[in-house]
Amino acid sequence: MNFEEIRTACCDANRRLSKMGLVDITFGNVSIYSPDVKVFAIKPSGVDYDQLTPESMVVMNLAGELVDGDHRPSSDTPTHCYLYNQWGAQGVHSVVHTHSRKAVSFAQAGMGVPCLGTTHSDYFNGSVPVTRSMTPEEVIGQYEWETGKVIAESFLEMDPLEVPAVLVRNHGPFAWGATPEKALETALALEVVADMAAQTLALNSIVAPVPEHLQHKHFFRKHGSHAYYGQK
Ligand SMILES: O=C(CO)[C@@H](O)[C@H](O)COP(=O)(O)O
């Protein structure tokens, strides 16, 4: 994608994010990475969704430097940048960050979202993890860059293509995918299954997670082994 195409797609995705009911005020941002030119476009910081235009999107490189744009990039830009450096070559070409309320509630409670049913395993091959707490040095330092680091740490033993989302403790969810459409759908699915999990646990606080074999079978029946990122 050239700059105009990636800006237009990024503007459309951020507008869709708002229409999906996943954001309040400007608490959310979508970015799109173009591996052929190794840049990503991201929402400008603090700009209302209905004010967004393709020209207002900000284009950055993988070093986190401004390539093109007149606005200040989202404050979460270093986190998106870190994830593209880590997983861009694996097919993660769009990242969505929100403060969607049920997912944030789990992040604030220091809990991952457990897999309690097949709606969850349709999107996530296992529970959605919550990151560790960040140290004072990490928070005071390059907080958003360090946020990317703690996210990546949560996936050292787990395939980010099979669980395409995370809860940053005390902050909120990040979701990702091969396309902005997939990343947006996953961000919505996370909020839905977080809501279901919260209500399930309120009904039965000792409910057991879905048996591993059923969970994996259900995920791969729907997605196959990483076909997920190639499918429309
Ligand atoms: O959590 C935060 C700020 O604490 C961010 O996620 C904001 O909610 C979105 O910031 P911008 O994208 O408007 O810079």
The ligand as a MOL file (V3000), in Angstrom:
LIG
                    3D

  0  0  0     0  0            999 V3000
M  V30 BEGIN CTAB
M  V30 COUNTS 14 13 0 0 0
M  V30 BEGIN ATOM
M  V30 1 O -4.7430 5.2240 27.6920 0
M  V30 2 C -4.4300 6.1850 27.0300 0
M  V30 3 C -3.8790 7.4110 27.6350 0
M  V30 4 O -3.6630 7.1610 29.0130 0
M  V30 5 C -4.5960 6.1580 25.5510 0
M  V30 6 O -4.9200 4.8280 25.1460 0
M  V30 7 C -5.7400 7.0940 25.1510 0
M  V30 8 O -6.9290 6.5720 25.5560 0
M  V30 9 C -5.7630 7.3000 23.6440 0
M  V30 10 O -4.8390 8.2900 23.3940 0
M  V30 11 P -4.6700 8.9470 21.9300 0
M  V30 12 O -4.7070 7.8390 20.9080 0
M  V30 13 O -5.8240 9.9110 21.7230 0
M  V30 14 O -3.3410 9.6360 22.0220 0
M  V30 END ATOM
M  V30 BEGIN BOND
M  V30 1 2 1 2
M  V30 2 1 2 3
M  V30 3 1 2 5
M  V30 4 1 3 4
M  V30 5 1 5 6
M  V30 6 1 5 7
M  V30 7 1 7 8
M  V30 8 1 7 9
M  V30 9 1 9 10
M  V30 10 1 10 11
M  V30 11 2 11 12
M  V30 12 1 11 13
M  V30 13 1 11 14
M  V30 END BOND
M  V30 END CTAB
M  END
